[in-house]
């Protein structure tokens, strides 16, 4: 995050605009909409600004900028065609700790003017931090089409009831549930249909029917996929935004964790090899306790919770305590990582079956059904096998697979830091060691690995 997004109260406060052209006029219009007292400093004004000055809607100083113009200002915008003047404004405002924006010169700014979607009192600001204003405007244009103008009335109507709802519900969690129900139900639909009075009557009825009691807790067991946020399901995103608490493990990427509701409590459950911040039994009981407290608990797990994710153990415990739960499958690492590596798990010319195994068992030993794994015509996908890679390759060859069998190991698959090492059962352990790979990794063994060079399509920089 290069800039902290904030909404600044400039109502009835002095804001300085240096410049009198069309760009300055656009900035002045925004400041006036926000209720600011605008002081424009420029030897000359373009017609629209001149008209505002004649109407006494802005104060105009027909002179060049000087340090004295900064007195009593809470915000400054420089929009002149003179770079020396713009730089002077930036330096003098910065020395006085006054927020300053120099149009089209982010290196001279302490704040950025965003593209705005105005549904007052609902406001949405989009900024690229000055990197690509055109992109910010494109996103704003899309938001304009997606967000009805009636949302302005929806926000205003909700604001009228805010204090009443706050008094009715003493618990913040209960209050949040009420608003989520209202804003996603009939109340919102009536506002969108233009029936504002009917909407207010309905909200009053809804409020009278709701009790100020402890809400029923619930657990959402959600698969976060292999790491790329674009691979989350719509349902996962919805539940991630409404959870009160998130319990997450090491395989959940930071980019995905950032998409959880901002004010949700975060609890790290660890689950690195031999380093469990919370043992599985403790995690199970934690989910039960949080749900009994009335919390909506997001159990966020890398990949799919039912494929080497121990999700089954967690919902067994929840079921025994009669805790409501939902399960949202995620794209498991096998399918996601293989697809991004350009390695099809099955291909009629190379493999007619695929088998998933984990590289270490509960007692941290590798004790697999080696004869079953070493059969020809199948693809083997090995989770959590980086540490045991030499043993895995040796055992597969000892039980019948040729040393020349193609094999690959993928680090942080589907993400921009994806790294792929390919070789054979004989060469892969040494190649992986030379590449200094770190978890999470996925190992793929079988003839389909030959297709990587031909089918690789994802090439992160």
N, C-alpha and C positions, 0 to 999 in steps of 0.2 A: 504494500500500500504506500504510494508515493505522497498522497495527500489525505488528510483526515476530512471526510465529508461532514460538513456542519451546515446548519441553517441559521443565518445571522439575522438578528432583530435590528433592522435599521429604521423602523417606524419612528417618524418625527425626529430623526437624527441626521446630522449634516454629513453628506457624502460628496466628495470632490471628484469631478470629472475634468481632466485636462485634455482639451481638444474640442474642436467645433464642427467636425465633419460628420459624414453619415454613420461611421462606426461609433463615434461618440454618441450620436443620437439614439442608436439602438440600446446602448448601455444606460443612457438616461431614462429611456422608456421603462426598462426593467426596474430601475431604482424607484421611479415614481409609482409603479405598480405595487412596490413593497412599502410605500408610504414614506419614503425618505425625503428629506429636505435637500435638494440637489443644488450644488454650487458648480457652475461651469466656468472654467478659466480658458479663454481663447481670444485672440485678437479679433476673430470674425466667427460668425455662426452660419451654418447651413440653414436653409429656410425653415425646416421643421423646428429646429432648436430656437431660431429667432422668434417664431410664433409662440413657443412656450415661454420665452423670456417676456414678450409683450403681454402675455396673459398672467404674468407674475407667478407662473407655476415653477419656474426655476430662477435662481439668482445668477446673473451673468457678470463676470469681470472681464471687460474687453482689454486684456493685457496679457503679456507673457507670464508664464508660471514663475512664482517666487516662493521661497520657503514659508513666508507668512501665510500663504493660502492654505497651509496644512493645519492651521489653528482650529481646534474644536472638531476636527474631522474624525469619524470613526472608520472610514473606508475611503480608498483612493483608487481611481481608474485612470490610467494614462492611455490616450487613444489619439496621439498625434502622429504625423508623418515624419517627425524629426526625432531620429534615434538619440541624439544628444539630450533632448528634452525628456524623452521617455526614461533614459537612464538616470537623469537627475532626479526625476520624480521618484523612481524606485529607491534610489540611495537615501534621499531625504526622508521618505516615508518609513523606510526600514530602520533608519537611525532613531525614529520616534516610536517604533513598534506599532505603526499603523498598518493594517492589512492593505496590500497594494497589488493591483493587477495591471500588467502592461500587455495590451492586446497583441496576441501573436508572438509574444516573447516570454515563454514560460520560465526561462532562466532568470528573468527579472521580477518574477511574481512570487508573492507569498501566499496567494490564493488563486484558484482557477475559476473562471466563470463557466458553469456547466450548461449543457443543453437542458431545457426545462420542459416538463410536462405539467401543465397547470390545471389541477382539479381542486382549486382552493376550497377548503383548507388542506386538502391532500395535495402534496407537492412531491414530484419525482425529479431528481437531478441526475444527469448522466454526464460523466467526464472521462476523458482519456488522459487526464493529467497534462494536456497540451501535446501529447504524442500524435494524436490523429483526430482533430476536431470534426472532420468529415464523418468518420466512423461514429463518433458520439451523436452527431445529428441524424445519421441513419438509424441508430438504435432508438433515438427519441421518436423518429417518425413511425417506427414500428409500434412503439408503446402507445402512441397517439391513436393508432387504429385498434389496439387491443383493449384499451381501458376506456369504458364509456364515460361521456361527460357527466352522466347522472351520478357518477361516483363522488362528485363534488357535493351533491345533495345528500348522498349516503353518509359521507364523513361528517357533514354539518349536523345531520339528524342524530347520529351517534354521539356527537359532542354534546348535544342538548341533554342526553340521558346519562352522560358519563358520571356525574356526581351522584345521581340517584342510584345507579348500579353499584357504585363504590360503597354507598351507605348500606345497600341491601346485602351485599356479599362482603363479609369481613375477611375472607381468605382470597388471596391473590389468584391462586390456582382456580378456585371456583368462579371468580370473576372472568378469568380468561376463557374458561369453557363456555360461559354464557355468551360472551361476545362472538366466539368462534361459531357457535350454533346460530346466533342471530344473523351474522354477516354472511353466512353460507346458506341461509334458509329463506323463509317466506318474507321476513322483514326486508332483506335486500331486494328480493324480487318485486315487492310492492313499490319500493323507491324507483327501481329501474323502469317500472311501468307508469311512473308519474303519479302514483297514488300515495302521496306523502302522508296525508292525514291517516289513511288506513294503515300505513306502515307504523306510525307512532302508536296507534291504538293497539296494533298487534304486539308491539314491543312491550307495552304496558301489561298486556295479558300474559305475555311470556315471562315477564319479570315477576308478576304476582304468583305464577304457578311454580316458580323455582324456589327451592329451599336453600338456606345458607348452611349446608352440611358438608361433610368431608366427601369429596368426589370419589367415585370408584376408580381405583388404579387399574392400569393395564400395561402389558409388556408388548413391545413391537420387536420381534426378532427379524432383523433386516440384513440382507446380504448386500455388502457395499461393492461387490464386484472386484476385479483384479487391480484396480487402482485409478483408472481413468474416470473422472466424474461424468463424462458424457455417456458412460455405460450404465449409469443408475437407471432404475425403472421409475416411471411416473409415481407409482404408489410409494416407492421408497422415499422419493423427494417429499411427498406430501406428509408422510409420517415423521420424517426428519425435521420438518418445520413446525410440528405441533407437539413434539416431545418436551417434557419438563426436565428430564435427566437423560444423558447419554452415557452408556457404559461401552467403551470401545477397546479394541485390542490393537496390537502393534501393526497388524497388516492393513489397517485403515489408513489410507494416505492422507496427509495434511490437507490436500485440496478438497477431499470429500468431507473431512471433518469441518472444514470452514463453511460447508453448506448446511450444517445443522443450525437450528434456531440459535441466534446469538446469545440470548440470555439463559439458555439451558445449562444446567450444571453438568460438568464433564468429569467422568471418573475413568481413569486409565486402568485397564485390567491386565496389561502386559502381554503375557503369553509368548515371550521369546524362549528359545530352546534352553532348558535348564534354569530359566530365570522367570518364574511366574510371579508377577507383582501380586496377583491374587490367585490362589489355587482354584481349580474349577469348582470345587464344592462351595467355596466362599462366594464365588460369583453367583452360583445358583441361589444361595440364601440371600445375597444382596438384592437380586432381582425381586425376590419375594418380599423382602422388607420394604423396599422402595414402593412397590405396588400397593402394599397394605397401608402405606402412608398417604395414599391417594394420588401418587405420582403417575404420570404417563412416561414409561421407561422405554427408551430406545436402546436395544441391545444391538450394536452395530458391529458386524463381523466381516472381515475381508472375504472376498469370493462369495460362495454360497454357504449358508449356515449349516446345511445338511450334508456337505461334502467335506469331511475332515475338519468341520467347524464345531463339533460337539453341541450343535443346536438341539439335537434330540435329547441329550441329557438335561439341557436347561428347561425345555418345555415339559419334560417328565416331572421335574420338580415343581414347575408352575401348576401343572395339572393336578398334582397331589395336594397342593394348597388351594386349589380352586381359584387361581388367579387368571382372569381373562387374558388371552394373548392372541396375537396375529403373527403370521409368518410370511415374510416377503422374500421369495427366492432372489438370488443374485447370480450374475454370470460367473460361473466358477473359473478359477485360474486356467484350468485345462483348455476350455474352449476359447476364453478370451485371449490368453497369452499366445496360444497356438495360432489363432487367427491373425493376431498382430505380427507374429513372426513369419507369416506366410507358410505355415506348415499345417496342411489339412490333417486332421486326426485319422480320417479314413479316406481311402482313394482306391477305386476298384483295381487299379494296376499294382498297388503296393500293400494295402492293408484292408482287411474285411472286418476287423474288430478292434476295439480299443479298451484298455484296462487302466484304471486309476489305482495307484497305491501310494502309501505314505512312506517316506524314507526313514522314519524312526517310529517305533512303537511306544507304548506307555512306559516301558522300562528302559527306553532309550537304546534298545538293541535293534539291529536289522535282522529280522527273522521272517522272511517272506516265503511264499510258495514259489521257489525259484523255477522248478520244472514247468509250472503253469505260465510263468512270465516269459520263459525262454522259447515259447512256441513260435513258429514262423507265421508270417501273414498277419501280425497284429502290431498295434502301436502301444507302447508302454508310456504312461505319464506318471512321473514320480514327484509328489509334493514333498517339500521339506527335506530334500535329499542332498543339499550342498555339502554338508560335513561328511556324509557317508558316501560321496560320489565314487571314490576309489574302490570301496567294498562293493557297491552296487554293480559297477562295470565288471569287476573281477568275477562276481558270482554269476552274472548273466552269461559271461563267456564260459565259465566253468560248467554251466548247465546246458550248453549247446548252441548259444548264439555265436556266430563268427565274430572275431575281433574287429572285423571290417564293418560291422553293422553301424550305419549312420546314427549319430546321437547329437543332441543339442542341449544346451542349458541357457535359459533366458533369465536375466536379472531385471526386476521391476518392469515386467512386461506390460504393455498397453500405455505406459507413461512416456513422457518426453525424455526420461533417463533410461529408457529400455536399452539393454545391451545383450547381444546374442553371440554365443560362442558355439561353433559347430565343429564336429570331428567324428571320431568313431569310438567304439567302446574301448579301444586300446589307447587312443590319444586324448580323449576328452578330459580325464582327470588332470593331466599336466597342463592342457590348454586353459582350463578353468582356473587353476592355481596361478598361472602366468597373468591372467586377466584380472586377478585380485577381486573376484566377484564377492558380493555380500548379499545376504538375504534381503527381501524375499526372492527366491529363484524357483524355477520349474524346469524339470529335466524331461526331455522327450526322446524316446529311443524307438527306432524303426526305420524302415525304408522310406517313409513319407518325408523324413528330414531332408532327403535329396532334393525335394522340391523347394526348399527355402530360397536358394539363389534365384530361381526362376519366378517364384510367386511373391517374394518379399515386396510389400507395397508401403509399409509404414516405415518411414525413415526420419526419426526425430533428429533435430540438429544437435 
